[in-house]
Amino acid sequence: MTDQKLVNATATLITQRTLDRALVGSCEDAAANLDRSLKLDQERTMQGSAAIAFALCGQPARAMAIREALAKSYPQDTIINHVFLPDIDAAVALSANHAQDALNALAPAADYDILGIGSYLRGQAHLALKQDAEAAADFSFPLTHRSVFVLCQVQGMNVAYPLSILGLARADALQKDVAKARRQYQAFFDYWKAADPDLPPLVAARSEAARLGL
């Protein structure tokens, strides 16, 4: 039993780290890492996280294969049907630049945002559609539920929190609220001051903030 728990924990850790990296646009070795974790364990939420990572890393077929298997195996499971399946669908749609499809996928899951990264994905979709006010509302959700999004180590929540700060900065910039956008960019830089400076979101944020005079 102890050995099995260790295997499960190892698989979950690999999947979580891979999803975290996928959320920041770093997909090197993602497929190999996810394949390794899925060989170790088939726990349902871990499979869901792996599917989201596959989608974000440009492998929609792998993501949808897991999605279909989860839907078939867990037809009555609330977490799977109201959190993971919509988030997988949204991640696949966003990776294909189909922002409206992502919003459609996430619409029935809004009441379950606290359990996943639906609000962050919804914010990304609204940003892509230049719907700044809606994006700001979406990105504000993780920021007002900080204890969950920072402490919870499932489905990318710990990375979705700082990325939501960045998303809010971008939404404020779209709304031409330069002062507020600057504050949010600074909050993002402060939060990730110890992060790898070459992370794609940090590189992009520095360039965006500079254009606002920060």
Buried (B, 14 or more C-beta within 10 A) or exposed (E): EEEEEEEBEBBBEBBBBBBBBBBBEBBEEBBEBBBBBBEBBBBBBBBBBBBBBBBBBBBBEBBBEBBEBBBEEBEEBEBBBBBBBBBBBBBBBBBEEBBEBBBBBBEEBBEBBBBBBBBBBBBBBBBBBEBBEBBBBBBBBBBEBEEEBBEBEBBBBBBBBBBBBBBBBBBBBBBEBEEBBBBBBBBBBEBBEEEEEEBEBBEEBEEBBEEBEB
